[in-house]
Amino acid sequence: MIFDVHAIVTRFAVPAVFKPRGERDESGSPTHHLGEEWLLKRIRLLSKWCSPTVNRQTNNNFIWLLAIDERVPKHIQNSVILASGPRASPVVVRQGERFQSAFTRELSSRGNRILSSRLDSDDGISKHFINTVQKNIEVGKALNFTHGLRYDPRNKISQHRYDKTNPYMSYLSHNGLHAYDLGDHGKWHDRGVEVVDYDTKTPMWLQVIHGDNALNQMRGGLPSTGRTDTILQNNFGVL
């Protein structure tokens, strides 16, 4: 095996998580939000769309790390873990600590050959995601599944996406780095990381447009059909 550990790394509630589009601080910059109403809404999204896809993987040789700010009330932290399922482990981000450093702290004892895959807590991955990553990843390179599905459950609109700079990329390091150490996923090429694009017939990631997305919006799209429902059920284990 060419990696010591494969970790899905997810930011659940950290200072880098933005409020919904349009909510800005006095300087005009997006701000994070750790209020209980917002957190409970995120837990519902996690439970509905994210954790089912992680817990239905055909290959279970991985761990799932969720970064949670230490200021999040303990009962909310416990609810996050309950909503995530048995494979999830909380990574508490200490006050003044970068969430990237918190992931590094958690992974440092597991070896230098770190295989990590990014996943937002309101999105999902195909049940074949982990297995396909492990079969195709190369040391020192990133793997990008270009084909995904964007879905708006409120309006029942879906859209197949082909994106070479999507936030679901995986990276296999030989020196203890993980995917979030590489910064913005759209600029990995600029950092000298070779990104290998991998196309599949069926979508490998699910981006949920729920109305409170920090950045993503549905642009275009068509009314969902029975075929979309089949993909959501069979490929992702949701709906």
Protein Blocks (a to p, Z undefined) as FASTA:
>chain_A
ZZfbdcddddfbdcklccdehiacfkopacddfbfklmmmmmmmmmmmmmmmmmmcfblc
bcddddddfklcfklmmmmmmmnojmbccddddehiafklmmmmmmmmnojbdcdddddf
kbccdfklmmmmmmmgcehiacddfbdcdddfklopacddddfbbckbccddfeopafkl
nopfklmmmnopacdddddfbdfbdcddehjafkbcceejidddfklmmmmmmmnopZZ
